[in-house]
């Protein structure tokens, strides 16, 4: 019995298979895709963007919380009327979240989506080739096939 990803499961509790032949899987070969250089490049490109931006935002957020918790006098300093430093920094938290979202969207459209589309097309092509090879090897010969059709017609 195989896992949906193509890996062999460690235990099978429903029944014991006498055949040691691996089951034929329909659809993409996820293990092959995961091990491909294209997928590795895609993941590393995504990580190079996501991890630094996440750390930057997390630092900015923790800085805001620390300022609010321990530097109340600084945060309550009035800038204009009733607008103080804490309010401005709080609004900037929301603004930075929106800007990071737009930045990621642009990054994904330019760098991630084209590579994902190419990887998906390659996986579909490989799946179609495997399916075609599997079905063509199990087809009947033309002479046998025509004799079966004649038997059905009679």
C-alpha positions in Angstrom: 0.0 0.0 0.0 1.4 3.4 -0.9 0.8 6.8 0.6 -0.8 9.5 -1.6 2.6 11.0 -2.1 4.1 7.8 -3.5 6.0 6.7 -0.4 5.4 3.3 1.0 3.6 3.2 4.3 5.3 1.7 7.3 2.3 -0.4 8.3 -0.8 -1.8 6.8 -3.5 -2.8 9.2 -6.3 -3.5 6.8 -4.8 -6.5 5.0 -1.5 -8.1 4.0 -0.6 -7.8 0.3 1.2 -10.9 -1.0 2.6 -9.0 -4.0 5.7 -7.0 -3.4 5.2 -5.0 -6.6 4.6 -1.3 -6.0 1.1 -0.1 -6.9 0.8 2.0 -10.0 -0.1 5.6 -9.1 -2.3 7.8 -11.2 -1.6 11.5 -11.2 1.6 13.4 -10.5 4.6 11.8 -8.9 4.9 14.1 -5.9 8.1 12.5 -4.6 9.7 13.1 -8.0 8.5 16.7 -8.1 9.7 17.4 -4.6 13.2 16.0 -5.5 13.5 18.0 -8.7 15.9 20.9 -9.0 13.0 23.1 -10.2 11.0 22.5 -7.0 14.1 23.1 -4.9 14.8 26.4 -6.6 11.2 27.4 -6.2 11.2 26.6 -2.4 14.5 28.4 -1.8 13.4 31.5 -3.7 10.2 31.6 -1.6 12.2 31.1 1.6 14.6 33.9 0.6 11.7 36.3 0.6 9.4 35.0 3.3 11.9 34.4 6.2 13.6 37.8 6.1 10.4 39.7 5.7 8.8 37.7 8.5 11.7 38.4 10.8 11.7 42.0 9.9 7.9 42.4 10.6 8.1 40.3 13.8 10.9 42.6 15.1 8.9 45.6 14.2 5.8 44.2 16.0 7.8 43.2 19.1 9.4 46.6 19.1 6.0 48.2 19.2 4.8 46.0 22.0 8.0 46.7 24.1 7.6 50.4 23.5 4.0 50.3 24.6 4.7 48.2 27.6 7.9 49.8 29.0 8.1 53.3 27.4 4.6 54.7 28.1 5.8 58.2 28.5 7.4 58.1 25.0 4.4 56.5 23.5 2.0 59.1 25.0 4.0 62.0 23.7 1.5 64.2 21.7 2.5 65.0 18.2 -0.6 67.0 16.9 -3.7 67.5 19.0 -4.8 64.2 20.4 -2.5 62.2 18.1 0.4 60.7 20.0 3.4 58.5 19.1 1.6 55.3 20.1 -1.3 56.0 17.9 0.9 56.7 14.9 3.0 53.6 15.5 -0.2 51.5 15.9 -1.5 52.8 12.5 1.8 52.1 11.0 1.5 48.5 12.1 -1.6 48.1 9.9 0.0 50.1 7.0 3.1 47.8 7.1 0.9 44.7 7.1 -0.8 46.0 3.9 2.5 47.0 2.3 4.1 43.6 3.0 1.0 41.9 1.6 1.2 44.0 -1.6 5.0 43.4 -1.8 4.5 39.6 -1.5 1.8 39.6 -4.1 4.1 41.4 -6.5 6.9 39.0 -5.7 4.7 35.9 -6.2 3.3 37.2 -9.5 6.8 37.8 -10.9 8.9 35.1 -9.4 6.8 32.3 -7.9 3.8 31.9 -10.2 5.7 31.4 -13.4 7.9 28.8 -11.9 4.9 27.1 -10.3 3.1 27.1 -13.7 6.1 25.5 -15.4 6.5 22.9 -12.7 2.7 22.1 -12.9 2.9 21.8 -16.7 5.9 19.5 -16.4 4.2 17.3 -13.8 1.1 17.0 -16.0 3.2 16.1 -19.0 5.0 13.4 -17.0 1.8 12.1 -15.6 0.2 11.9 -19.1 3.3 10.1 -20.4 3.2 7.5 -17.5 -0.5 7.0 -18.0 -0.1 6.6 -21.8 2.7 4.1 -21.4 0.8 2.2 -18.8 -2.4 2.0 -20.9 -0.6 1.2 -24.2 1.2 -1.7 -22.5 -2.1 -3.2 -21.3 -4.0 -2.8 -24.7 -4.9 -5.8 -26.8 -3.2 -6.4 -30.1 -5.2 -5.1 -33.1 -5.9 -8.6 -34.4 -7.3 -9.8 -31.1 -9.2 -6.6 -30.6 -10.9 -6.9 -34.0 -11.9 -10.5 -33.2 -13.4 -9.5 -29.9 -15.4 -6.8 -31.8 -16.7 -9.4 -34.3 -17.8 -11.6 -31.4 -19.7 -8.7 -29.9 -21.4 -7.9 -33.2 -22.7 -11.4 -33.7 
